[in-house]
Amino acid sequence: MLQRKMKTICGIDCTECGWKECCEGCSETDGRPFGGECVAAECYKGGGENLFKAYKERLIEEFNALGIDDMPPIEDLCQLNGAYVNLEYVLPNGEKIKLLDDSKIYLGYQVEKHNSDRCYGLVADNNHLLVCEYGCNGAEPEIIIYKKR
């Protein structure tokens, strides 16, 4: 099978992405490879790499300012497909919900929780910050913070 070379707006190398078979291409879709917006593409279209770097740094500062005691300092964020990070949470009343949009590309990261076998997952876009905690492969996710930016 001939693999097409994907041209991106932000310059990221998509050749190793596990979602490339479902992707319609970044440049080909004006920064909406899965249908929803990509925060990185929007930054690059609006002001280039400098705007993207500043946006990312601002998000890192926001995550670190949350003051979650056992979360290590956040030093980087990367582009994450919404379908990959859109975990299903069980609310106290038993209702199951998803907070994210599978078609968007967010900025986020995963860090190990201090003295635990669980991780923190961080996800952000222009409107929200989400910090959740989960076990191996996203098992038993719990919302730690979900807030408007």
Backbone hydrogen bonds in HBPLUS format (Angstrom, degrees):
<---DONOR---> <-ACCEPTOR-->    atom                        ^
c    i                          cat <-CA-CA->   ^        H-A-AA   ^      H-
h    n   atom  resd res      DA  || num        DHA   H-A  angle D-A-AA Bond
n    s   type  num  typ     dist DA aas  dist angle  dist       angle   num
A0027-SER N   A0007-LYS O   3.07 MM  20  5.73 158.6  2.12 163.1 156.7     1
A0017-CYS N   A0014-CYS O   3.15 MM   3  5.22 162.2  2.19 108.8 114.3     2
A0020-LYS N   A0017-CYS O   3.47 MM   3  5.57 171.0  2.47 107.4 108.8     3
A0022-CYS N   A0019-TRP O   2.95 MM   3  5.64 148.9  2.05 121.4 129.7     4
A0023-CYS N   A0020-LYS O   3.31 MM   3  4.86 149.7  2.41  91.4 100.1     5
A0024-GLU N   A0033-PRO O   3.07 MM   9  4.88 164.7  2.10 133.1 137.7     6
A0029-THR N   A0026-CYS O   3.21 MM   3  5.38 138.9  2.39  99.5 110.3     7
A0031-GLY N   A0026-CYS O   2.79 MM   5  4.65 174.4  1.79 146.2 145.0     8
A0030-ASP N   A0027-SER O   3.39 MM   3  5.11 170.1  2.40 101.8 104.1     9
A0035-GLY N   A0032-ARG O   3.05 MM   3  4.94 159.4  2.10 105.0 111.4    10
A0036-GLY N   A0103-SER O   2.88 MM  67  4.60 141.2  2.03 123.7 119.4    11
A0105-ILE N   A0037-GLU O   2.98 MM  68  6.37 158.7  2.02 147.4 148.7    12
A0042-GLU N   A0038-CYS O   3.02 MM   4  6.27 162.2  2.06 156.9 162.0    13
A0039-VAL N   A0105-ILE O   3.28 MM  66  6.51 162.2  2.32 158.6 156.7    14
A0043-CYS N   A0039-VAL O   3.11 MM   4  6.29 155.1  2.18 141.8 147.8    15
A0044-TYR N   A0040-ALA O   2.96 MM   4  6.25 167.2  1.97 157.7 160.8    16
A0045-LYS N   A0041-ALA O   2.87 MM   4  6.05 159.4  1.92 152.5 158.1    17
A0046-GLY N   A0042-GLU O   2.97 MM   4  6.02 142.0  2.12 138.7 149.0    18
A0046-GLY N   A0043-CYS O   3.10 MM   3  5.04 121.0  2.47  92.8 108.0    19
A0047-GLY N   A0043-CYS O   2.90 MM   4  6.01 133.5  2.12 152.6 163.2    20
A0048-GLY N   A0044-TYR O   2.99 MM   4  3.90 142.6  2.13 105.6 112.8    21
A0052-PHE N   A0048-GLY O   3.19 MM   4  6.52 159.9  2.23 150.1 156.1    22
A0053-LYS N   A0049-GLU O   2.87 MM   4  6.11 165.4  1.90 156.3 159.5    23
A0054-ALA N   A0050-ASN O   3.02 MM   4  6.18 160.8  2.06 146.0 151.2    24
A0055-TYR N   A0051-LEU O   2.89 MM   4  6.05 157.9  1.94 149.8 156.1    25
A0056-LYS N   A0052-PHE O   2.90 MM   4  6.10 163.4  1.93 154.5 158.7    26
A0057-GLU N   A0053-LYS O   2.93 MM   4  6.12 161.2  1.97 149.3 154.4    27
A0058-ARG N   A0054-ALA O   2.97 MM   4  6.14 154.9  2.04 145.4 152.1    28
A0059-LEU N   A0055-TYR O   3.01 MM   4  6.32 156.5  2.06 148.6 154.8    29
A0060-ILE N   A0056-LYS O   2.93 MM   4  6.21 159.9  1.97 152.2 157.9    30
A0061-GLU N   A0057-GLU O   2.96 MM   4  6.21 158.7  2.00 148.8 154.1    31
A0062-GLU N   A0058-ARG O   2.95 MM   4  6.25 153.0  2.03 145.3 153.1    32
A0063-PHE N   A0059-LEU O   2.89 MM   4  6.20 161.9  1.92 157.6 161.5    33
A0064-ASN N   A0060-ILE O   2.95 MM   4  6.16 166.1  1.97 152.5 156.5    34
A0065-ALA N   A0061-GLU O   2.87 MM   4  5.98 142.4  2.01 143.5 153.9    35
A0066-LEU N   A0063-PHE O   3.20 MM   3  5.49 158.0  2.25 106.5 113.2    36
A0071-MET N   A0068-ILE O   3.16 MM   3  5.56 166.1  2.18 122.9 123.8    37
A0114-HIS N   A0070-ASP O   3.21 MM  44  5.38 174.1  2.22 159.6 158.0    38
A0078-CYS N   A0108-GLY O   2.85 MM  30  5.49 162.6  1.88 150.0 154.5    39
A0108-GLY N   A0078-CYS O   2.88 MM  30  5.49 153.6  1.95 147.5 155.3    40
A0080-LEU N   A0106-TYR O   2.80 MM  26  5.19 155.7  1.86 141.9 146.6    41
A0106-TYR N   A0080-LEU O   2.89 MM  26  5.19 155.5  1.95 158.0 152.3    42
A0084-TYR N   A0081-ASN O   2.97 MM   3  5.35 136.9  2.16 108.8 120.8    43
A0085-VAL N   A0081-ASN O   3.28 MM   4  6.67 146.3  2.40 150.1 159.6    44
A0082-GLY N   A0104-LYS O   2.77 MM  22  5.16 150.3  1.86 170.7 162.1    45
A0086-ASN N   A0082-GLY O   2.88 MM   4  5.61 123.8  2.20 152.4 162.8    46
A0087-LEU N   A0085-VAL O   2.96 MM   2  5.75 125.5  2.26 110.9  94.9    47
A0089-TYR N   A0097-ILE O   2.77 MM   8  5.35 163.3  1.80 164.9 163.9    48
A0097-ILE N   A0089-TYR O   2.87 MM   8  5.35 157.5  1.92 151.0 158.5    49
A0091-LEU N   A0095-GLU O   2.76 MM   4  5.30 172.3  1.76 167.7 167.7    50
A0094-GLY N   A0091-LEU O   2.80 MM   3  5.24 162.1  1.83 122.9 126.5    51
A0104-LYS N   A0101-ASP O   3.18 MM   3  5.65 166.9  2.19 118.4 122.3    52
A0107-LEU N   A0124-ALA O   3.10 MM  17  5.39 171.2  2.11 155.2 157.5    53
A0124-ALA N   A0107-LEU O   2.76 MM  17  5.39 139.6  1.93 155.2 168.4    54
A0109-TYR N   A0122-LEU O   2.98 MM  13  5.24 143.8  2.11 132.3 139.3    55
A0122-LEU N   A0109-TYR O   2.84 MM  13  5.24 167.2  1.86 165.8 166.8    56
A0111-VAL N   A0120-TYR O   2.99 MM   9  5.33 158.0  2.04 148.8 156.0    57
A0120-TYR N   A0111-VAL O   2.74 MM   9  5.33 168.7  1.75 167.5 171.3    58
A0113-LYS N   A0118-ARG O   3.01 MM   5  5.73 167.2  2.02 142.5 143.6    59
A0119-CYS N   A0134-TYR O   2.83 MM  15  5.52 163.7  1.86 162.4 167.2    60
A0134-TYR N   A0119-CYS O   2.97 MM  15  5.52 152.3  2.05 148.0 155.8    61
A0121-GLY N   A0132-CYS O   2.84 MM  11  5.21 158.1  1.88 137.6 144.7    62
A0132-CYS N   A0121-GLY O   2.91 MM  11  5.21 161.5  1.94 150.2 156.5    63
A0123-VAL N   A0130-LEU O   2.94 MM   7  5.16 155.7  2.00 149.0 153.5    64
A0130-LEU N   A0123-VAL O   2.83 MM   7  5.16 149.3  1.92 163.4 166.7    65
A0125-ASP N   A0128-HIS O   3.19 MM   3  5.70 152.3  2.27 152.7 157.9    66
A0149-ARG N   A0127-ASN O   2.82 MM  22  5.30 155.2  1.88 131.9 133.0    67
A0129-LEU N   A0147-LYS O   2.88 MM  18  5.45 152.7  1.96 154.7 163.4    68
A0147-LYS N   A0129-LEU O   2.98 MM  18  5.45 159.0  2.03 152.2 159.1    69
A0131-VAL N   A0145-ILE O   2.77 MM  14  5.09 159.0  1.81 154.1 156.9    70
A0144-ILE N   A0131-VAL O   2.82 MM  13  5.43 155.5  1.88 147.8 152.1    71
A0145-ILE N   A0131-VAL O   3.02 MM  14  5.09 161.6  2.06 140.6 144.0    72
A0133-GLU N   A0142-GLU O   2.86 MM   9  5.24 154.6  1.92 148.1 156.7    73
A0142-GLU N   A0133-GLU O   2.78 MM   9  5.24 148.2  1.88 152.2 162.0    74
A0135-GLY N   A0139-ALA O   2.75 MM   4  4.69 177.8  1.75 147.1 147.8    75
A0138-GLY N   A0135-GLY O   3.07 MM   3  5.44 133.5  2.30 146.4 137.3    76
A0139-ALA N   A0136-CYS O   3.18 MM   3  5.62 154.2  2.25 112.4 119.5    77
